[in-house]
Amino acid sequence: MPIKLSEIIPLGRRADEYIGMFGLSEQDLRRKILDCGGGPSSFNAEMNALGSHVASVDPLYEFSKEEIQAKIDATFDDIMAQAEKNRESYVWEAIKSPAELRKRRKSAMEIFLEDYERGRREKRYIPGELPHLSFKDKEFDIALSSHFLLLFSHILSLDFHIEAIFEMLRVASEVRIFPLQDFNVAKSPYVDAIIEKFSDKHDVDIVRVGYEFQKGSNEYLRIR
């Protein structure tokens, strides 16, 4: 059964992290982008404020601003405590410390919450979840999956991943998935199978990026 991000990690990331994770160029940011499983990240708010066209889809957006705030309040300290406990798993360069990480995550979610009600009215935050999306064929240029597909390989089957990627390719011309690691920070066992499945009819490659926060997580999978 599809897993809901809103029930797992209500955690937000800033736009500069998205740009780094997915190697988004200035040209990319002028294209129509769909953030699948966007959660309470500020990428949508920040980029649309700069004139980009970003929409986000997530089951979290079924809830009100107050309900999302309550979810964040209930879990934020525990998530940050885990980051502190596992600090040796991270590269503390762009983000210098767990204290700075806490500040950045909180800032991202505050920006999201400030934008949320307006974004829902503008249909930039759309309730929904993979592997079934409500958008028209090729409504977007790029579909992103940040910290969902591949990360939860221990819960979501290979069949789910393949169905989800086909759906993302239905609504967008290109799919980018980051990171390639699973929840245990090992390469997802699905990466090679996905490459084999889609290589017949699509261009598939692994792209290395300069962004690396969790050690070893510096590549994304691109299918187009």
C-alpha positions as CSV (number, residue, x, y, z in Angstrom):
1,M,0.0,0.0,0.0
2,P,1.4,3.5,-0.9
3,I,3.2,5.1,2.0
4,K,2.4,8.6,3.0
5,L,5.3,11.0,3.6
6,S,3.1,13.0,6.0
7,E,3.2,10.0,8.3
8,I,6.9,9.5,8.2
9,I,9.1,12.6,8.0
10,P,7.5,16.1,8.1
11,L,10.8,17.8,7.4
12,G,11.5,20.7,5.1
13,R,14.5,21.6,2.9
14,R,15.5,25.0,1.4
15,A,15.6,25.8,-2.3
16,D,19.4,25.9,-2.4
17,E,19.5,22.3,-1.3
18,Y,17.1,21.3,-4.0
19,I,19.2,23.1,-6.6
20,G,22.3,21.3,-5.3
21,M,20.7,17.9,-5.0
22,F,19.2,17.9,-8.5
23,G,21.9,20.0,-10.3
24,L,19.2,22.4,-11.3
25,S,20.5,25.0,-13.8
26,E,19.1,28.4,-14.5
27,Q,17.6,26.9,-17.6
28,D,16.0,24.1,-15.6
29,L,14.5,26.7,-13.2
30,R,12.7,28.4,-16.1
31,R,11.0,25.1,-16.9
32,K,7.8,23.7,-15.3
33,I,8.8,21.6,-12.3
34,L,6.7,19.1,-10.2
35,D,8.0,18.3,-6.7
36,C,6.6,14.8,-5.9
37,G,6.5,14.3,-2.1
38,G,7.4,18.0,-1.5
39,G,6.3,18.0,2.1
40,P,6.9,21.1,4.1
41,S,9.9,22.2,2.0
42,S,10.3,25.9,0.9
43,F,11.5,25.1,-2.6
44,N,8.0,25.8,-4.0
45,A,7.6,29.1,-2.1
46,E,11.1,30.4,-2.8
47,M,11.2,29.6,-6.5
48,N,7.7,30.9,-7.3
49,A,8.6,34.1,-5.5
50,L,11.5,34.4,-8.0
51,G,9.2,33.8,-11.0
52,S,9.8,30.1,-11.5
53,H,6.9,27.6,-12.0
54,V,7.0,24.9,-9.3
55,A,4.1,22.8,-8.1
56,S,4.2,20.3,-5.3
57,V,2.2,17.2,-4.7
58,D,2.0,15.4,-1.3
59,P,-0.7,13.8,0.9
60,L,0.3,16.2,3.5
61,Y,-1.5,18.9,1.6
62,E,-4.9,17.4,2.6
63,F,-4.4,19.0,6.0
64,S,-4.8,22.6,7.2
65,K,-1.9,24.9,8.0
66,E,-2.6,24.3,11.7
67,E,-2.6,20.6,11.4
68,I,0.7,20.5,9.5
69,Q,2.2,22.8,12.1
70,A,1.1,20.4,14.8
71,K,2.7,17.5,12.9
72,I,6.0,19.4,12.7
73,D,5.9,20.4,16.4
74,A,5.3,16.7,17.4
75,T,8.3,15.3,15.5
76,F,10.8,18.1,14.8
77,D,12.9,17.7,18.0
78,D,13.1,13.9,17.7
79,I,14.3,14.2,14.1
80,M,16.9,16.8,15.0
81,A,18.0,14.6,17.9
82,Q,18.6,11.7,15.5
83,A,20.7,14.0,13.3
84,E,22.8,14.9,16.3
85,K,23.2,11.3,17.3
86,N,24.3,10.3,13.8
87,R,26.3,13.4,13.1
88,E,29.3,11.3,11.8
89,S,27.1,10.2,8.9
90,Y,27.0,13.8,7.5
91,V,29.4,16.2,5.8
92,W,29.4,19.4,7.9
93,E,30.6,21.9,5.2
94,A,27.8,23.8,3.6
95,I,25.8,23.2,6.8
96,K,28.3,23.6,9.6
97,S,26.7,22.0,12.6
98,P,23.6,20.3,13.9
99,A,22.6,23.7,15.3
100,E,22.7,25.2,11.8
101,L,20.8,22.3,10.4
102,R,18.1,22.8,13.0
103,K,17.9,26.5,12.0
104,R,17.8,25.7,8.3
105,R,15.1,23.0,8.6
106,K,13.0,25.3,10.8
107,S,13.4,28.2,8.4
108,A,12.3,26.0,5.5
109,M,9.2,24.9,7.2
110,E,8.3,28.4,8.4
111,I,8.6,29.7,4.8
112,F,6.4,26.8,3.6
113,L,3.8,27.5,6.2
114,E,3.7,31.2,5.5
115,D,3.1,30.4,1.8
116,Y,0.9,27.3,2.2
117,E,-2.6,28.8,2.2
118,R,-1.9,31.1,-0.7
119,G,-0.2,28.2,-2.5
120,R,-3.2,26.0,-2.1
121,R,-5.5,28.7,-3.5
122,E,-3.1,29.0,-6.5
123,K,-3.0,25.2,-6.9
124,R,0.7,25.0,-6.2
125,Y,0.3,22.6,-3.3
126,I,-1.9,19.7,-4.5
127,P,-3.0,16.8,-2.3
128,G,-2.0,13.4,-3.9
129,E,0.6,10.7,-3.9
130,L,2.5,8.4,-6.2
131,P,1.9,6.2,-8.1
132,H,-1.2,8.0,-9.3
133,L,-1.1,11.7,-10.1
134,S,-4.0,13.9,-11.2
135,F,-2.1,15.9,-13.8
136,K,-2.4,15.9,-17.6
137,D,0.1,14.2,-19.8
138,K,3.4,16.2,-20.1
139,E,2.0,19.0,-18.0
140,F,5.5,19.5,-16.5
141,D,9.0,19.5,-17.9
142,I,10.8,18.0,-14.9
143,A,9.4,15.8,-12.0
144,L,11.6,15.5,-8.9
145,S,11.6,13.0,-6.1
146,S,13.6,14.1,-3.1
147,H,14.1,11.6,-0.2
148,F,11.2,9.3,-1.1
149,L,11.8,7.0,-4.0
150,L,14.8,4.7,-3.4
151,L,15.2,6.0,0.1
152,F,12.3,3.8,1.4
153,S,13.3,0.7,-0.6
154,H,12.8,-1.3,2.6
155,I,9.1,-0.4,2.6
156,L,8.2,0.3,-1.0
157,S,8.5,-2.5,-3.6
158,L,10.4,-2.4,-6.9
159,D,7.0,-2.7,-8.6
160,F,5.8,0.4,-6.8
161,H,9.0,2.3,-7.9
162,I,8.5,1.3,-11.5
163,E,4.9,2.3,-11.5
164,A,5.7,5.6,-9.8
165,I,8.4,6.4,-12.3
166,F,6.2,5.6,-15.3
167,E,3.6,8.0,-13.8
168,M,6.1,10.7,-13.3
169,L,7.2,10.2,-16.9
170,R,3.6,10.5,-18.0
171,V,3.3,14.0,-16.5
172,A,6.8,15.2,-17.2
173,S,9.5,14.8,-19.9
174,E,12.2,14.1,-17.3
175,V,12.5,12.5,-13.9
176,R,15.2,13.1,-11.3
177,I,15.5,11.1,-8.1
178,F,17.7,11.9,-5.2
179,P,19.4,10.2,-3.3
180,L,20.3,6.8,-4.6
181,Q,20.8,5.5,-1.1
182,D,18.2,3.7,1.0
183,F,17.3,4.3,4.6
184,N,20.5,2.5,5.7
185,V,22.7,4.8,3.6
186,A,23.6,2.0,1.3
187,K,22.9,2.1,-2.5
188,S,19.3,1.1,-3.0
189,P,18.9,-2.5,-4.4
190,Y,16.5,-1.1,-7.0
191,V,18.8,1.3,-8.8
192,D,20.2,-1.2,-11.2
193,A,16.8,-2.8,-11.9
194,I,15.3,0.6,-12.6
195,I,18.1,1.5,-15.0
196,E,17.6,-1.8,-16.8
197,K,13.8,-1.4,-17.0
198,F,13.8,2.1,-18.4
199,S,17.0,2.1,-20.6
200,D,15.2,0.5,-23.6
201,K,13.0,3.5,-24.4
202,H,14.6,6.3,-22.3
203,D,17.9,8.0,-21.7
204,V,18.9,6.9,-18.2
205,D,22.0,8.1,-16.4
206,I,23.4,8.8,-12.9
207,V,24.6,12.3,-12.5
208,R,27.1,13.4,-9.8
209,V,26.5,16.7,-8.1
210,G,28.6,19.0,-5.9
211,Y,26.0,18.8,-3.1
212,E,26.8,16.2,-0.4
213,F,25.3,16.4,3.0
214,Q,24.8,12.8,4.0
215,K,28.0,11.0,3.2
216,G,27.9,9.3,-0.1
217,S,24.7,11.0,-1.2
218,N,26.0,13.1,-4.1
219,E,24.3,11.5,-7.2
220,Y,20.8,11.6,-8.7
221,L,19.1,9.3,-11.1
222,R,17.9,11.0,-14.3
223,I,15.4,9.4,-16.7
224,R,14.2,11.2,-19.8
